[in-house]
């Protein structure tokens, strides 16, 4: 049983023209053999893009790629024929399967775009690539299950993404799964006798019943894993 706390200021970062990315796990040249992932979660990147900047067309395979937009809007185009503008407060799932190409840039008319993108190892290798875009959950729904479970379909069995938008003083009880990755995208919360500020994360293993309480308006992204 453990609760690991990870300060956002300690994340590695990458920069390119019009974009900055902060990495929660080992990524690319920022190799860290002690921080390769958490359960099936192998990437958790926090991106900030200037208008029209982002990632040109590039390939992926054997990944479940989940994106949650926090600010602005993201233009997604991929080789399945999907083309969407993903506004803040919506999730998308790209199942790379045996191979897919896609591009993602900040919508030029929506200002800067901030999003969090997670990569998960799929339960089964191969398969047809697929894309799905979700609707914005009710802002007052507490912990909203947006991917996996009752949310968007995900090819990583037992993985769920829950989002909570908490007002100051509001609380929520975390799921009872054996692994949970709790990321404070904005604001400040207390959890497990610790404080998470914007950019901080907690990795909880084999502990249940934890309550998060916001001391200011907060947006939380919680990955919960049944294995």
ChimeraX commands (.cxc) that place a marker at each C-alpha (Angstrom):
marker #1 position 0.00,0.00,0.00 radius 0.5
marker #1 position 1.42,3.38,-0.93 radius 0.5
marker #1 position 0.74,6.94,-1.99 radius 0.5
marker #1 position 3.47,8.49,-4.11 radius 0.5
marker #1 position 3.50,12.26,-4.55 radius 0.5
marker #1 position 4.99,13.80,-7.69 radius 0.5
marker #1 position 5.54,17.55,-7.89 radius 0.5
marker #1 position 4.70,19.14,-11.21 radius 0.5
marker #1 position 7.86,21.24,-10.98 radius 0.5
marker #1 position 9.93,18.03,-11.16 radius 0.5
marker #1 position 8.48,16.88,-14.50 radius 0.5
marker #1 position 10.80,16.87,-17.50 radius 0.5
marker #1 position 9.83,19.19,-20.34 radius 0.5
marker #1 position 10.23,19.51,-24.10 radius 0.5
marker #1 position 9.86,22.61,-26.24 radius 0.5
marker #1 position 9.45,23.19,-29.97 radius 0.5
marker #1 position 8.05,25.96,-32.14 radius 0.5
marker #1 position 4.85,27.14,-30.46 radius 0.5
marker #1 position 4.57,24.30,-27.99 radius 0.5
marker #1 position 5.70,23.20,-24.54 radius 0.5
marker #1 position 5.17,19.72,-23.09 radius 0.5
marker #1 position 5.62,18.52,-19.53 radius 0.5
marker #1 position 6.10,14.77,-19.08 radius 0.5
marker #1 position 4.93,12.82,-16.03 radius 0.5
marker #1 position 6.83,9.69,-17.13 radius 0.5
marker #1 position 9.98,8.76,-18.98 radius 0.5
marker #1 position 9.57,10.08,-22.53 radius 0.5
marker #1 position 11.84,10.28,-25.57 radius 0.5
marker #1 position 15.23,11.75,-24.64 radius 0.5
marker #1 position 14.04,12.18,-21.03 radius 0.5
marker #1 position 14.70,8.54,-20.21 radius 0.5
marker #1 position 14.14,7.48,-16.61 radius 0.5
marker #1 position 14.20,3.71,-15.98 radius 0.5
marker #1 position 12.61,4.26,-12.55 radius 0.5
marker #1 position 9.61,6.10,-14.03 radius 0.5
marker #1 position 8.46,4.15,-17.09 radius 0.5
marker #1 position 4.76,4.07,-16.26 radius 0.5
marker #1 position 2.02,3.25,-13.80 radius 0.5
marker #1 position -0.03,0.15,-14.59 radius 0.5
marker #1 position -0.97,0.36,-18.29 radius 0.5
marker #1 position -0.31,4.13,-18.31 radius 0.5
marker #1 position 2.98,4.73,-20.16 radius 0.5
marker #1 position 2.65,8.43,-21.01 radius 0.5
marker #1 position 0.91,11.40,-19.36 radius 0.5
marker #1 position 1.84,14.61,-21.17 radius 0.5
marker #1 position 0.63,18.12,-20.38 radius 0.5
marker #1 position 0.78,20.21,-23.58 radius 0.5
marker #1 position 0.44,23.94,-24.16 radius 0.5
marker #1 position 0.17,25.04,-27.80 radius 0.5
marker #1 position 0.13,28.48,-29.36 radius 0.5
marker #1 position -2.59,29.03,-31.99 radius 0.5
marker #1 position -1.98,26.88,-35.12 radius 0.5
marker #1 position 1.01,25.16,-33.46 radius 0.5
marker #1 position 1.17,21.50,-32.53 radius 0.5
marker #1 position 2.05,18.14,-34.01 radius 0.5
marker #1 position 2.07,17.58,-37.78 radius 0.5
marker #1 position 1.11,14.24,-39.30 radius 0.5
marker #1 position 2.93,11.32,-37.62 radius 0.5
marker #1 position 2.39,7.59,-36.99 radius 0.5
marker #1 position 1.45,5.49,-33.95 radius 0.5
marker #1 position 0.72,1.82,-33.35 radius 0.5
marker #1 position -0.23,-0.43,-30.42 radius 0.5
marker #1 position -1.41,2.41,-28.17 radius 0.5
marker #1 position -4.66,3.70,-26.72 radius 0.5
marker #1 position -4.28,7.50,-26.90 radius 0.5
marker #1 position -6.66,9.55,-24.74 radius 0.5
marker #1 position -6.81,13.34,-24.88 radius 0.5
marker #1 position -8.63,15.72,-22.53 radius 0.5
marker #1 position -8.72,19.38,-23.59 radius 0.5
marker #1 position -8.43,21.88,-20.74 radius 0.5
marker #1 position -8.30,25.20,-22.60 radius 0.5
marker #1 position -8.97,26.38,-26.16 radius 0.5
marker #1 position -9.62,23.80,-28.87 radius 0.5
marker #1 position -7.59,21.10,-30.63 radius 0.5
marker #1 position -7.92,20.22,-34.33 radius 0.5
marker #1 position -7.58,16.45,-34.79 radius 0.5
marker #1 position -7.16,14.80,-38.23 radius 0.5
marker #1 position -6.30,11.12,-38.73 radius 0.5
marker #1 position -6.01,8.42,-41.37 radius 0.5
marker #1 position -9.37,6.85,-40.44 radius 0.5
marker #1 position -10.95,9.94,-42.00 radius 0.5
marker #1 position -11.80,11.58,-38.67 radius 0.5
marker #1 position -11.53,15.37,-38.59 radius 0.5
marker #1 position -12.79,17.17,-35.49 radius 0.5
marker #1 position -12.32,20.31,-33.44 radius 0.5
marker #1 position -12.15,19.17,-29.82 radius 0.5
marker #1 position -13.21,21.94,-27.43 radius 0.5
marker #1 position -12.24,22.32,-23.79 radius 0.5
marker #1 position -14.11,19.88,-21.57 radius 0.5
marker #1 position -14.23,17.03,-24.09 radius 0.5
marker #1 position -12.29,13.78,-24.43 radius 0.5
marker #1 position -11.19,11.85,-27.50 radius 0.5
marker #1 position -9.86,8.29,-27.80 radius 0.5
marker #1 position -7.59,7.21,-30.65 radius 0.5
marker #1 position -7.01,3.45,-30.79 radius 0.5
marker #1 position -3.86,3.13,-32.89 radius 0.5
marker #1 position -4.24,-0.62,-33.42 radius 0.5
marker #1 position -1.93,-2.00,-36.10 radius 0.5
marker #1 position -1.07,1.52,-37.27 radius 0.5
marker #1 position -2.52,5.00,-37.74 radius 0.5
marker #1 position -1.38,8.50,-38.67 radius 0.5
marker #1 position -2.72,11.71,-37.15 radius 0.5
marker #1 position -2.04,15.39,-36.62 radius 0.5
marker #1 position -3.09,17.67,-33.76 radius 0.5
marker #1 position -2.78,21.46,-33.72 radius 0.5
marker #1 position -4.34,24.28,-31.72 radius 0.5
marker #1 position -7.40,25.70,-33.46 radius 0.5
marker #1 position -6.19,29.08,-34.80 radius 0.5
marker #1 position -9.44,30.82,-33.87 radius 0.5
marker #1 position -9.58,29.61,-30.26 radius 0.5
marker #1 position -6.38,31.01,-28.77 radius 0.5
marker #1 position -3.88,28.86,-26.92 radius 0.5
marker #1 position -4.74,25.21,-26.36 radius 0.5
marker #1 position -3.84,23.19,-23.29 radius 0.5
marker #1 position -4.53,19.47,-23.19 radius 0.5
marker #1 position -3.45,16.37,-21.32 radius 0.5
marker #1 position -2.73,13.28,-23.37 radius 0.5
marker #1 position -2.32,9.78,-21.94 radius 0.5
marker #1 position -0.97,6.72,-23.72 radius 0.5
marker #1 position -1.97,3.29,-22.48 radius 0.5
marker #1 position -0.81,-0.17,-23.47 radius 0.5
marker #1 position -3.73,-1.99,-25.12 radius 0.5
marker #1 position -5.05,-5.25,-23.73 radius 0.5
marker #1 position -4.73,-6.90,-27.16 radius 0.5
marker #1 position -2.22,-6.11,-29.87 radius 0.5
marker #1 position -3.23,-5.31,-33.43 radius 0.5
marker #1 position -6.75,-4.58,-34.52 radius 0.5
marker #1 position -8.30,-1.89,-36.66 radius 0.5
marker #1 position -7.51,1.73,-35.80 radius 0.5
marker #1 position -10.48,3.69,-34.46 radius 0.5
marker #1 position -11.39,7.17,-33.26 radius 0.5
marker #1 position -14.21,8.41,-31.02 radius 0.5
marker #1 position -15.04,11.85,-29.61 radius 0.5
marker #1 position -17.04,12.31,-26.42 radius 0.5
marker #1 position -19.54,14.91,-25.33 radius 0.5
marker #1 position -18.77,17.34,-22.52 radius 0.5
marker #1 position -19.89,15.93,-19.14 radius 0.5
marker #1 position -22.14,17.88,-16.81 radius 0.5
marker #1 position -19.92,20.36,-14.98 radius 0.5
marker #1 position -21.71,19.60,-11.71 radius 0.5
marker #1 position -21.59,15.82,-12.00 radius 0.5
marker #1 position -18.83,15.27,-9.42 radius 0.5
marker #1 position -16.59,12.45,-10.64 radius 0.5
marker #1 position -17.61,11.99,-14.28 radius 0.5
marker #1 position -16.48,8.77,-15.98 radius 0.5
marker #1 position -15.50,10.01,-19.44 radius 0.5
marker #1 position -13.36,7.15,-20.82 radius 0.5
marker #1 position -13.66,3.43,-20.07 radius 0.5
marker #1 position -16.45,1.94,-17.98 radius 0.5
marker #1 position -19.61,3.87,-18.88 radius 0.5
marker #1 position -17.60,6.43,-20.86 radius 0.5
marker #1 position -15.97,6.25,-24.29 radius 0.5
marker #1 position -14.79,2.76,-25.31 radius 0.5
marker #1 position -11.15,2.01,-24.53 radius 0.5
marker #1 position -9.02,-0.95,-25.56 radius 0.5
marker #1 position -7.28,-1.17,-22.18 radius 0.5
marker #1 position -9.39,-3.43,-19.97 radius 0.5
marker #1 position -10.09,-2.09,-16.49 radius 0.5
marker #1 position -8.79,1.44,-17.17 radius 0.5
marker #1 position -11.05,4.45,-16.64 radius 0.5
marker #1 position -10.56,8.21,-16.87 radius 0.5
marker #1 position -12.67,10.25,-14.47 radius 0.5
marker #1 position -12.83,14.03,-14.42 radius 0.5
marker #1 position -13.89,16.19,-11.48 radius 0.5
marker #1 position -14.45,19.94,-11.54 radius 0.5
marker #1 position -14.64,20.91,-7.90 radius 0.5
marker #1 position -15.59,24.25,-6.38 radius 0.5
marker #1 position -13.71,25.52,-3.34 radius 0.5
marker #1 position -14.72,23.37,-0.36 radius 0.5
marker #1 position -16.21,20.61,-2.51 radius 0.5
marker #1 position -15.00,17.03,-2.10 radius 0.5
marker #1 position -15.17,13.71,-3.95 radius 0.5
marker #1 position -14.36,10.13,-2.99 radius 0.5
marker #1 position -11.89,8.36,-5.24 radius 0.5
marker #1 position -12.78,4.99,-6.81 radius 0.5
marker #1 position -11.85,1.74,-5.05 radius 0.5
marker #1 position -9.59,0.37,-7.79 radius 0.5
marker #1 position -6.13,-0.87,-6.74 radius 0.5
marker #1 position -4.23,1.74,-8.80 radius 0.5
marker #1 position -5.12,5.42,-9.21 radius 0.5
marker #1 position -3.25,8.29,-10.83 radius 0.5
marker #1 position -4.64,11.62,-9.57 radius 0.5
marker #1 position -3.53,14.72,-11.48 radius 0.5
marker #1 position -4.40,18.29,-10.49 radius 0.5
marker #1 position -4.69,20.08,-13.82 radius 0.5
marker #1 position -5.74,23.33,-12.15 radius 0.5
marker #1 position -6.40,24.54,-8.62 radius 0.5
marker #1 position -5.46,22.83,-5.36 radius 0.5
marker #1 position -6.75,19.79,-3.47 radius 0.5
marker #1 position -5.86,17.76,-0.41 radius 0.5
marker #1 position -5.61,13.97,-0.66 radius 0.5
marker #1 position -4.01,11.37,1.61 radius 0.5
marker #1 position -2.72,14.03,4.05 radius 0.5
marker #1 position -0.96,15.86,1.22 radius 0.5
marker #1 position -1.69,18.88,-0.96 radius 0.5
marker #1 position -1.72,18.72,-4.76 radius 0.5
marker #1 position -1.28,22.01,-6.59 radius 0.5
marker #1 position -1.68,22.56,-10.33 radius 0.5
marker #1 position 0.65,20.15,-12.14 radius 0.5
marker #1 position 1.13,17.81,-9.16 radius 0.5
marker #1 position 0.08,14.16,-9.13 radius 0.5
marker #1 position -0.47,11.32,-6.67 radius 0.5
marker #1 position -0.04,7.64,-7.54 radius 0.5
marker #1 position -2.07,5.51,-5.16 radius 0.5
marker #1 position -1.57,1.74,-4.91 radius 0.5
marker #1 position -3.76,-0.69,-2.94 radius 0.5
marker #1 position -5.44,1.98,-0.82 radius 0.5
marker #1 position -9.13,2.82,-1.01 radius 0.5
marker #1 position -11.55,5.34,0.43 radius 0.5
marker #1 position -9.43,8.42,-0.17 radius 0.5
marker #1 position -11.32,11.72,-0.34 radius 0.5
marker #1 position -10.08,14.72,-2.32 radius 0.5
marker #1 position -11.13,18.16,-1.12 radius 0.5
marker #1 position -10.61,21.36,-3.11 radius 0.5
marker #1 position -9.42,24.54,-1.42 radius 0.5
marker #1 position -10.01,26.51,-4.64 radius 0.5
marker #1 position -11.71,25.78,-7.98 radius 0.5
marker #1 position -9.96,22.67,-9.29 radius 0.5
marker #1 position -10.02,20.37,-12.31 radius 0.5
marker #1 position -8.83,16.82,-11.54 radius 0.5
marker #1 position -8.01,14.03,-13.99 radius 0.5
marker #1 position -8.08,10.60,-12.36 radius 0.5
marker #1 position -6.94,7.41,-14.06 radius 0.5
marker #1 position -8.28,4.39,-12.18 radius 0.5
marker #1 position -7.03,0.88,-12.93 radius 0.5
marker #1 position -8.55,-2.46,-11.96 radius 0.5
marker #1 position -5.19,-4.17,-12.50 radius 0.5
marker link #1:1,2 radius 0.2
marker link #1:2,3 radius 0.2
marker link #1:3,4 radius 0.2
marker link #1:4,5 radius 0.2
marker link #1:5,6 radius 0.2
marker link #1:6,7 radius 0.2
marker link #1:7,8 radius 0.2
marker link #1:8,9 radius 0.2
marker link #1:9,10 radius 0.2
marker link #1:10,11 radius 0.2
marker link #1:11,12 radius 0.2
marker link #1:12,13 radius 0.2
marker link #1:13,14 radius 0.2
marker link #1:14,15 radius 0.2
marker link #1:15,16 radius 0.2
marker link #1:16,17 radius 0.2
marker link #1:17,18 radius 0.2
marker link #1:18,19 radius 0.2
marker link #1:19,20 radius 0.2
marker link #1:20,21 radius 0.2
marker link #1:21,22 radius 0.2
marker link #1:22,23 radius 0.2
marker link #1:23,24 radius 0.2
marker link #1:24,25 radius 0.2
marker link #1:25,26 radius 0.2
marker link #1:26,27 radius 0.2
marker link #1:27,28 radius 0.2
marker link #1:28,29 radius 0.2
marker link #1:29,30 radius 0.2
marker link #1:30,31 radius 0.2
marker link #1:31,32 radius 0.2
marker link #1:32,33 radius 0.2
marker link #1:33,34 radius 0.2
marker link #1:34,35 radius 0.2
marker link #1:35,36 radius 0.2
marker link #1:36,37 radius 0.2
marker link #1:37,38 radius 0.2
marker link #1:38,39 radius 0.2
marker link #1:39,40 radius 0.2
marker link #1:40,41 radius 0.2
marker link #1:41,42 radius 0.2
marker link #1:42,43 radius 0.2
marker link #1:43,44 radius 0.2
marker link #1:44,45 radius 0.2
marker link #1:45,46 radius 0.2
marker link #1:46,47 radius 0.2
marker link #1:47,48 radius 0.2
marker link #1:48,49 radius 0.2
marker link #1:49,50 radius 0.2
marker link #1:50,51 radius 0.2
marker link #1:51,52 radius 0.2
marker link #1:52,53 radius 0.2
marker link #1:53,54 radius 0.2
marker link #1:54,55 radius 0.2
marker link #1:55,56 radius 0.2
marker link #1:56,57 radius 0.2
marker link #1:57,58 radius 0.2
marker link #1:58,59 radius 0.2
marker link #1:59,60 radius 0.2
marker link #1:60,61 radius 0.2
marker link #1:61,62 radius 0.2
marker link #1:62,63 radius 0.2
marker link #1:63,64 radius 0.2
marker link #1:64,65 radius 0.2
marker link #1:65,66 radius 0.2
marker link #1:66,67 radius 0.2
marker link #1:67,68 radius 0.2
marker link #1:68,69 radius 0.2
marker link #1:69,70 radius 0.2
marker link #1:70,71 radius 0.2
marker link #1:71,72 radius 0.2
marker link #1:72,73 radius 0.2
marker link #1:73,74 radius 0.2
marker link #1:74,75 radius 0.2
marker link #1:75,76 radius 0.2
marker link #1:76,77 radius 0.2
marker link #1:77,78 radius 0.2
marker link #1:78,79 radius 0.2
marker link #1:79,80 radius 0.2
marker link #1:80,81 radius 0.2
marker link #1:81,82 radius 0.2
marker link #1:82,83 radius 0.2
marker link #1:83,84 radius 0.2
marker link #1:84,85 radius 0.2
marker link #1:85,86 radius 0.2
marker link #1:86,87 radius 0.2
marker link #1:87,88 radius 0.2
marker link #1:88,89 radius 0.2
marker link #1:89,90 radius 0.2
marker link #1:90,91 radius 0.2
marker link #1:91,92 radius 0.2
marker link #1:92,93 radius 0.2
marker link #1:93,94 radius 0.2
marker link #1:94,95 radius 0.2
marker link #1:95,96 radius 0.2
marker link #1:96,97 radius 0.2
marker link #1:97,98 radius 0.2
marker link #1:98,99 radius 0.2
marker link #1:99,100 radius 0.2
marker link #1:100,101 radius 0.2
marker link #1:101,102 radius 0.2
marker link #1:102,103 radius 0.2
marker link #1:103,104 radius 0.2
marker link #1:104,105 radius 0.2
marker link #1:105,106 radius 0.2
marker link #1:106,107 radius 0.2
marker link #1:107,108 radius 0.2
marker link #1:108,109 radius 0.2
marker link #1:109,110 radius 0.2
marker link #1:110,111 radius 0.2
marker link #1:111,112 radius 0.2
marker link #1:112,113 radius 0.2
marker link #1:113,114 radius 0.2
marker link #1:114,115 radius 0.2
marker link #1:115,116 radius 0.2
marker link #1:116,117 radius 0.2
marker link #1:117,118 radius 0.2
marker link #1:118,119 radius 0.2
marker link #1:119,120 radius 0.2
marker link #1:120,121 radius 0.2
marker link #1:121,122 radius 0.2
marker link #1:122,123 radius 0.2
marker link #1:123,124 radius 0.2
marker link #1:124,125 radius 0.2
marker link #1:125,126 radius 0.2
marker link #1:126,127 radius 0.2
marker link #1:127,128 radius 0.2
marker link #1:128,129 radius 0.2
marker link #1:129,130 radius 0.2
marker link #1:130,131 radius 0.2
marker link #1:131,132 radius 0.2
marker link #1:132,133 radius 0.2
marker link #1:133,134 radius 0.2
marker link #1:134,135 radius 0.2
marker link #1:135,136 radius 0.2
marker link #1:136,137 radius 0.2
marker link #1:137,138 radius 0.2
marker link #1:138,139 radius 0.2
marker link #1:139,140 radius 0.2
marker link #1:140,141 radius 0.2
marker link #1:141,142 radius 0.2
marker link #1:142,143 radius 0.2
marker link #1:143,144 radius 0.2
marker link #1:144,145 radius 0.2
marker link #1:145,146 radius 0.2
marker link #1:146,147 radius 0.2
marker link #1:147,148 radius 0.2
marker link #1:148,149 radius 0.2
marker link #1:149,150 radius 0.2
marker link #1:150,151 radius 0.2
marker link #1:151,152 radius 0.2
marker link #1:152,153 radius 0.2
marker link #1:153,154 radius 0.2
marker link #1:154,155 radius 0.2
marker link #1:155,156 radius 0.2
marker link #1:156,157 radius 0.2
marker link #1:157,158 radius 0.2
marker link #1:158,159 radius 0.2
marker link #1:159,160 radius 0.2
marker link #1:160,161 radius 0.2
marker link #1:161,162 radius 0.2
marker link #1:162,163 radius 0.2
marker link #1:163,164 radius 0.2
marker link #1:164,165 radius 0.2
marker link #1:165,166 radius 0.2
marker link #1:166,167 radius 0.2
marker link #1:167,168 radius 0.2
marker link #1:168,169 radius 0.2
marker link #1:169,170 radius 0.2
marker link #1:170,171 radius 0.2
marker link #1:171,172 radius 0.2
marker link #1:172,173 radius 0.2
marker link #1:173,174 radius 0.2
marker link #1:174,175 radius 0.2
marker link #1:175,176 radius 0.2
marker link #1:176,177 radius 0.2
marker link #1:177,178 radius 0.2
marker link #1:178,179 radius 0.2
marker link #1:179,180 radius 0.2
marker link #1:180,181 radius 0.2
marker link #1:181,182 radius 0.2
marker link #1:182,183 radius 0.2
marker link #1:183,184 radius 0.2
marker link #1:184,185 radius 0.2
marker link #1:185,186 radius 0.2
marker link #1:186,187 radius 0.2
marker link #1:187,188 radius 0.2
marker link #1:188,189 radius 0.2
marker link #1:189,190 radius 0.2
marker link #1:190,191 radius 0.2
marker link #1:191,192 radius 0.2
marker link #1:192,193 radius 0.2
marker link #1:193,194 radius 0.2
marker link #1:194,195 radius 0.2
marker link #1:195,196 radius 0.2
marker link #1:196,197 radius 0.2
marker link #1:197,198 radius 0.2
marker link #1:198,199 radius 0.2
marker link #1:199,200 radius 0.2
marker link #1:200,201 radius 0.2
marker link #1:201,202 radius 0.2
marker link #1:202,203 radius 0.2
marker link #1:203,204 radius 0.2
marker link #1:204,205 radius 0.2
marker link #1:205,206 radius 0.2
marker link #1:206,207 radius 0.2
marker link #1:207,208 radius 0.2
marker link #1:208,209 radius 0.2
marker link #1:209,210 radius 0.2
marker link #1:210,211 radius 0.2
marker link #1:211,212 radius 0.2
marker link #1:212,213 radius 0.2
marker link #1:213,214 radius 0.2
marker link #1:214,215 radius 0.2
marker link #1:215,216 radius 0.2
marker link #1:216,217 radius 0.2
marker link #1:217,218 radius 0.2
marker link #1:218,219 radius 0.2
marker link #1:219,220 radius 0.2
marker link #1:220,221 radius 0.2
marker link #1:221,222 radius 0.2
marker link #1:222,223 radius 0.2
marker link #1:223,224 radius 0.2
marker link #1:224,225 radius 0.2
marker link #1:225,226 radius 0.2
marker link #1:226,227 radius 0.2
view
